Amino acid sequence: QVQLVESGGGSVQTGGSLRLSCAASGVTASSATMSWFRQAPGREREGVALIYAGSASTYYADSVKGRFTISQDNAKYTLYLQMNGLKPEDTALYYCAAGFRSGLWRRPNTWTYWGQGTQVTVSS
């Protein structure tokens, strides 16, 4: 069984930075591919960033490319998302996900396990 707990969200001004963390339990090397999603009110949950097991490859949504960086502790599989140059449109509940089923990673139904989310609010 996998459990994910996000932390690090908060309220910042435009241009500010935050680092999100996702503590993962029950994750093994074979299930260590993980991702960050976000969901704003009235919007669909969207994939933000992906990191494959072993941190060999990362992928980002175009909207965050160059501003966000995903990383992973390869010992405990703790997941991080460094967010710089935040914009109001980044405001959302951010989730980490694990249990990749294979397919299109940006679709929520590709993932088995989810955390409860951490709120990021960016004001102008």
Secondary structure, 3 states (H helix, E strand, C coil): CCEEEEECCEEEECCCCEEEEEEEECCCHHHCCEEEEEECCCCCCEEEEEECHHHCCEEECCCCCCCEEEEECCCCCCEEEEECCCCHHHCEEEEEEEEECCCCCCCHHHEEEECCCEEEEEEC
